[in-house]
Amino acid sequence: MTTDETPSPQPPEPPPPAGEQARLALEKKRERYVWYYLAYFLFGIHIVAFVMIYAVLSTK
């Protein structure tokens, strides 16, 4: 005789209010833009560095 007592599943949490969902969506969007700006900034720094290295190495 085995007793397989599984705990009853928890009821799902109610969704946050509409205002809260809008704020979270906006925060996610802004965070994505921050990553894009960081990527472009780092890419630009590397381009400038390669141009400076080329300028130094190509001088006579």
C-alpha positions as CSV (number, residue, x, y, z in Angstrom):
1,M,0.0,0.0,0.0
2,T,1.6,3.2,-1.2
3,T,0.4,6.7,-0.6
4,D,1.4,9.0,-3.4
5,E,0.3,12.3,-2.0
6,T,1.3,15.0,-4.4
7,P,0.7,18.5,-3.2
8,S,-2.1,20.3,-4.9
9,P,-0.9,22.6,-7.6
10,Q,-0.7,26.3,-6.6
11,P,-3.3,28.5,-8.3
12,P,-1.6,30.7,-10.9
13,E,-0.8,34.2,-9.7
14,P,-3.2,36.8,-11.0
15,P,-1.8,39.0,-13.8
16,P,-0.5,42.4,-12.7
17,P,-2.7,45.4,-13.3
18,A,-2.7,47.0,-16.8
19,G,-0.6,50.0,-15.6
20,E,2.0,47.7,-14.2
21,Q,2.2,45.6,-17.4
22,A,2.6,48.8,-19.4
23,R,5.4,50.0,-17.1
24,L,7.2,46.6,-17.4
25,A,6.9,46.6,-21.2
26,L,8.3,50.1,-21.3
27,E,11.2,49.2,-19.0
28,K,12.0,46.1,-21.2
29,K,12.0,48.3,-24.3
30,R,14.3,50.9,-22.7
31,E,16.7,48.2,-21.5
32,R,16.9,46.8,-25.0
33,Y,17.7,50.3,-26.3
34,V,20.5,50.7,-23.7
35,W,22.1,47.4,-24.9
36,Y,21.9,48.7,-28.5
37,Y,23.6,52.0,-27.6
38,L,26.3,50.1,-25.7
39,A,26.9,47.8,-28.7
40,Y,27.2,50.8,-31.1
41,F,29.5,52.7,-28.7
42,L,31.8,49.7,-28.3
43,F,31.8,49.1,-32.1
44,G,32.6,52.7,-32.7
45,I,35.5,52.7,-30.3
46,H,37.0,49.7,-32.1
47,I,36.7,51.5,-35.5
48,V,38.5,54.6,-34.1
49,A,41.2,52.4,-32.5
50,F,41.8,50.6,-35.8
51,V,42.0,53.9,-37.7
52,M,44.5,55.2,-35.1
53,I,46.6,52.1,-35.3
54,Y,46.7,52.3,-39.1
55,A,47.6,56.0,-38.9
56,V,50.5,55.3,-36.6
57,L,51.8,52.3,-38.5
58,S,51.6,53.9,-41.9
59,T,53.7,57.0,-41.0
60,K,57.2,57.1,-42.3
